[in-house]
Amino acid sequence: MTRGGGVESAVLPAVDLEASPVQGQLASAVLDLQGNMVRGQLSPPDADTLFRMLVEAGSLETTMEGAGGFRRLTVTFSSIRYVVARDEEHVYIVQTRAG
């Protein structure tokens, strides 16, 4: 689903995770709602796996009234944590250390 080189998005991401990193950030990625990598340093296989988990867990669709779809999700493994958030155009993934 994701492509490592980045794709042009019609709408620029609202947050630049490279210019303004989250505290403890190890890597990040910005994906479009189809799972294509727009920018970031997170490995494409990791971004693809997380995106597929999100699609299987629930709808990425949302309406202006806020019905349906997730807004934020945290996935924690033994040593790594991924915080995932979204807006109307993008999915934002931040990788940090768990613990």
Secondary structure, DSSP 8 states (H G I E B T S, - for coil): ---TT----SS--S--TTTS--TTEEEEEEEETTS-EEEESS-HHHHHHHHHHHHHHS-----TT--SS-SEEEEE-SSEEEEEEE-SSEEEEEEEE--
